[in-house]
Amino acid sequence: MKERIKAVLLRARYAAIGAAVGAAIGGLFSRNAASTGGAIGGLVGATVADTRGTLEGTLEDLGELDPRSTDGSEE
């Protein structure tokens, strides 16, 4: 349960950061662009958080399967 809550909070944090950056960039152009930039930035941030969580697990699995990832004590 703790891991699920942690993942949800990570996703929310990335979405908030993405929304802030998108709104700041859009705000340079107009108020409507700030709103749109915030929405798109939030979606991108949430997607990055999901991808990051999936990538970490996948990279760990690949590291275990890679024969080059041994510590060198077998030689």
HELIX and SHEET records of a PDB file:
HELIX    1   1 LYS A    2  GLY A   27  1                                  26    
HELIX    2   2 ARG A   31  LEU A   65  1                                  35    
HELIX    3   3 PRO A   67  SER A   69  5                                   3    
END                                                                             
